[in-house]
């Protein structure tokens, strides 16, 4: 399993995820949520920000099913899904992850044929990583 590479702006996202919380950065001036995290608001150019909890509900905006050849650690789990989830409470925010049967389940635990654009999902966490389950 790959580990996240953190930077100063994104470190709080991973700290909250390690506690099982999904939070997104929002502008402290205009309130606009943003992802990926960055120091300046692209809407009002403010440098103030805060981390807001979000319920973690969304819909599959896009997905792909990788097939071998893949990195060795992933080849034995193929085929599996990689999804882009649009958050219900912040539609401009899209997060990448995997749909799994339950938190911590293998990447190939959901038949890719069950996935559809627009399918509702909710966030779960395993090992500090956000994952998604079908709602």
Wavefront OBJ file of the C-alpha trace (Angstrom):
o trace
v 0.000 0.000 0.000
v 1.250 3.438 -0.865
v 1.615 5.999 1.897
v 0.575 9.615 1.433
v 3.302 12.157 0.819
v 2.463 15.089 3.012
v 3.389 18.710 2.591
v 2.791 21.689 4.859
v -0.536 22.611 3.249
v -1.919 19.057 3.059
v -0.602 17.640 6.348
v -3.784 18.482 8.323
v -5.902 16.490 5.828
v -3.871 13.356 6.601
v -3.800 14.046 10.355
v -7.606 14.200 10.429
v -7.886 11.122 8.182
v -5.655 9.178 10.609
v -8.316 9.946 13.266
v -11.130 8.822 10.939
v -12.304 12.330 10.094
v -12.874 13.754 6.637
v -12.123 17.491 6.622
v -11.519 19.933 3.825
v -9.715 23.218 3.829
v -11.942 26.276 3.507
v -11.128 29.934 3.100
v -11.293 31.818 6.389
v -12.496 34.961 4.562
v -15.036 33.878 1.913
v -15.735 30.339 3.210
v -15.121 28.605 -0.137
v -13.958 24.989 0.353
v -10.866 23.967 -1.605
v -8.940 20.846 -2.475
v -6.115 20.214 -2.860
v -5.107 22.350 0.125
v -3.094 25.455 -0.669
v -2.035 28.621 1.111
v -4.099 31.113 -0.904
v -7.808 31.095 -1.766
v -8.267 30.942 -5.548
v -11.544 32.894 -5.212
v -10.681 35.870 -2.994
v -6.879 35.519 -2.603
v -7.068 35.429 1.207
v -4.315 33.592 3.073
v -6.575 32.605 5.991
v -7.973 29.103 6.137
v -9.642 26.560 8.397
v -10.316 22.822 8.271
v -14.023 21.990 8.227
v -15.472 18.557 8.909
v -17.638 17.169 6.111
v -20.011 14.206 6.418
v -18.194 12.246 3.712
v -21.119 11.585 1.415
v -20.680 11.882 -2.307
v -21.161 10.369 -5.693
v -18.827 8.703 -8.139
v -17.863 11.394 -10.606
v -15.512 9.148 -12.604
v -13.689 5.852 -12.253
v -11.188 3.562 -13.932
v -10.436 -0.148 -13.551
v -6.681 -0.786 -13.848
v -5.530 -4.115 -15.266
v -1.997 -5.582 -15.307
v 0.758 -4.707 -15.868
v 0.772 -2.729 -12.657
v 3.131 -2.025 -9.795
v 3.937 -5.388 -8.161
v 2.070 -4.576 -4.946
v -1.130 -3.953 -6.884
v -0.994 -6.539 -9.690
v -2.341 -9.354 -7.502
v -5.371 -7.228 -6.560
v -6.335 -6.368 -10.156
v -8.794 -5.699 -11.420
v -9.739 -3.055 -8.856
v -11.259 0.412 -9.042
v -9.917 3.918 -8.650
v -12.700 6.471 -8.250
v -13.043 10.219 -8.252
v -15.725 11.179 -5.722
v -17.550 14.487 -5.827
v -18.491 15.501 -2.290
v -22.207 16.094 -1.743
v -21.655 19.000 0.639
v -18.928 20.600 -1.494
v -19.476 19.693 -5.168
v -16.338 21.510 -6.288
v -14.299 19.110 -4.153
v -13.339 15.814 -5.769
v -11.281 13.187 -3.952
v -9.545 10.130 -5.387
v -9.827 6.739 -3.684
v -11.180 3.232 -3.988
v -14.627 1.745 -3.446
v -14.296 -1.224 -1.098
v -16.792 -3.593 0.535
v -15.954 -2.242 4.015
v -13.165 -0.253 5.674
v -9.881 -2.075 5.240
v -11.188 -4.561 2.667
v -8.925 -5.384 -0.293
v -8.985 -3.059 -3.285
v -10.677 -5.775 -5.353
v -13.467 -6.423 -2.820
v -16.114 -4.732 -4.995
v -16.905 -6.095 -8.441
v -16.133 -3.253 -10.893
v -19.401 -4.063 -12.702
v -21.275 -2.630 -9.674
v -19.792 0.841 -10.173
v -21.686 3.544 -12.035
v -21.101 7.243 -12.579
v -23.390 8.989 -10.102
v -23.519 6.085 -7.627
v -23.759 7.318 -4.038
v -20.848 6.546 -1.718
v -19.745 7.400 1.794
v -16.284 7.713 3.302
v -14.719 5.098 5.578
v -11.148 4.974 6.818
v -8.462 2.319 7.030
v -4.910 2.915 8.137
v -5.379 6.671 7.878
v -6.554 6.516 4.270
v -10.029 7.530 3.148
v -11.854 4.824 1.206
v -15.416 4.682 -0.089
v -18.287 2.242 0.269
v -21.436 2.173 -1.820
v -24.262 3.917 0.035
l 1 2 3 4 5 6 7 8 9 10 11 12 13 14 15 16 17 18 19 20 21 22 23 24 25 26 27 28 29 30 31 32 33 34 35 36 37 38 39 40 41 42 43 44 45 46 47 48 49 50 51 52 53 54 55 56 57 58 59 60 61 62 63 64 65 66 67 68 69 70 71 72 73 74 75 76 77 78 79 80 81 82 83 84 85 86 87 88 89 90 91 92 93 94 95 96 97 98 99 100 101 102 103 104 105 106 107 108 109 110 111 112 113 114 115 116 117 118 119 120 121 122 123 124 125 126 127 128 129 130 131 132 133 134 135
